[in-house]
Amino acid sequence: MAAGRVPPGALSLRQFLRRQQVLQLYRKILRAIREVPAEQDRRYLKDWAREEFKRNKDATEEDAIRMMITQGNMQLQELQRTLKLAKS
């Protein structure tokens, strides 16, 4: 392979960075779920998160992916606020 050639199927820089954002969001959500006190609720939330990310894993439209990341961040913030209130 000549220098500077991108192998077929390789992600563009923008796609790679967006993928990193999605993975970072997923990890943050799973970390927040670990703080949920009830085992049954933790299991439900973990399954929900896994299914949401699986359902959208084949999304390719940039605007749709950006919107999903924004929604995911808002849901994460809501979960974190709820956990904070539950602890106080």
Residue pairs with C-beta under 8 A, 6 or more apart in sequence:
1 7
11 19
14 62
18 62
18 65
18 66
18 69
21 69
22 53
22 65
22 69
25 69
25 72
25 73
25 76
26 49
26 53
28 76
29 49
29 72
29 75
29 76
29 79
30 46
30 49
32 76
32 79
32 80
32 83
33 42
33 45
33 46
33 49
33 79
34 42
35 83
36 42
36 45
36 83
37 86
45 79
52 72
56 68
59 65
59 68
